[in-house]
Amino acid sequence: MVDEKTVIANIHNVLKTVNLSGFGKKHSGKVRDSYELDGKRIIITTDRQSAFDKILGFIPFKGQVLTKLSEFWFKKTADIIQNHLISVPDPNVMVVKNCQVIPIEMVVRGYITGVTDTSIWGSYEKRERVIYGIKFPEGLRKNQKLASPVITPTTKAEKGHDERLTEKEIIQRKIVTPAIWKQMKKVALELFEKGQKVCEKAGIILVDTKYEFGLDEKGKLILVDEIHTPDSSRYWVKKTYQARFKKGLEPESYDKEPLRIWFKTHGYTGKGKIPQMPPEFIAKMSRLYMGIYEKITGQKIIPDTTKDADNRIKNNLLKSEFAKDR
């Protein structure tokens, strides 16, 4: 993992967006840019940092971590469900199968926690006991492990707020068929169980995560987007969790929760002027992202610091199997 000095030196060398000519129409989400071409999708994971449904700044090397970690987990979970990954021709790029994305984010939670509007702790703290259509017992504390993991689905919003969904609403609105919904629940819980086991060996607790699914050309369920990244998941340090929980302290994290907490303590939760992150905090977040990659995979990450990322990405795509197939 690179040191703080190197991260700070690259604060202005971040991947904010990518503009590629000759690769189809560009689509931009909160963190990713993508292009559709010849039945495939090119997904470029940028260094944009989002939380509270806003872009809050940029974290060096973050896009590379998310891409490489998703690649690791897609390969690790291919025995559970087919995924959309075809190749990774560049540190920030995945070439994937184009499919019909199901507009549901499958959030699986093993603990009661969170600081956002869609978190279950926020509702529980307000005395709600039926959340996402699920009944929760009295006496739970923030960051406590649940008796068993729960699925708390939301809508999938490219921009603006994700909204809570219940199982009943999903079926009533016919977002998916009952059969597909049943399969999505089963697969999500199996993926979460696999993720927890792999993380446990690395001394990490996979607290909660988000999965997204699509349907391929034959109508078969397929795993899409990202998987088990520090953007889509909470990771806690297993060794210190229990002691910190007993003292009422926040767990040590390897995800973007410290970023949410930092902004919240600076008076920002999605409205008003966005506070500017200091270089030292940006470096801390970058090193957290790189740290969780190295802990989970057991591999060192050596970020590509090329200044002209647009050109690098285009050249890598043109040299890849993706281009040869065209």
Beta strands, then each sheet from edge to edge (+ up, - down):
strand 1: 26-28
strand 2: 32-37
strand 3: 40-45
strand 4: 48-51
strand 5: 54-58
strand 6: 85-90
strand 7: 93-97
strand 8: 100-112
strand 9: 130-131
strand 10: 134-135
strand 11: 144-151
strand 12: 154-155
strand 13: 204-215
strand 14: 221-224
strand 15: 233-237
sheet 1: 1+ 2- 3+ 7- 6+
sheet 2: 4+ 5-
sheet 3: 11+ 8- 12+
sheet 4: 11+ 8- 13+ 14-
sheet 5: 11+ 8- 13+ 15-
sheet 6: 9+ 10-
end
